Structure formats: structure tokens, C-alpha cells
Amino acid sequence: MRDIWFGLGHFFQDTFNWFLTPFGWTPPILFTLVLTFGFFYWLVLQGRYNRKAKETGGRA
């Protein structure tokens, strides 16, 4: 059983080294930008829903 998990771990480590290492900081930066954009998009939508709820008295 240990050989299966170690083999899987080595496979993932080699795969991530092969895919992510050549790109340097690009994947973390892209991930951060996507999360930041999604956060502000969610805030804008939440503001719209709050305004709509105030106008309708909380009824849909």
C-alpha cells in the first residue's frame, strides 16, 4: 500500500515540476488575479441584491 501512495506522490511531484516550474510565478499570480476579480464581482452583485431587497421590502 505504501508503494502505491509513494508512487502517486512521485507522479504528482514530477508532473507539477514539469508543468509549473518553467512558468515561475505566473500560476500564483493568475490565481490571485482570478480570486481578486471574483471577489469584486461578488461585491458588486451583492450590492445590487441588497438595493433590490431594500426596494421590495425584502420580498423576492
Secondary structure as UniProt FT lines:
FT   HELIX           2..20
FT   HELIX           21..23
FT   TURN            24..25
FT   HELIX           26..56
FT   TURN            57..58
//
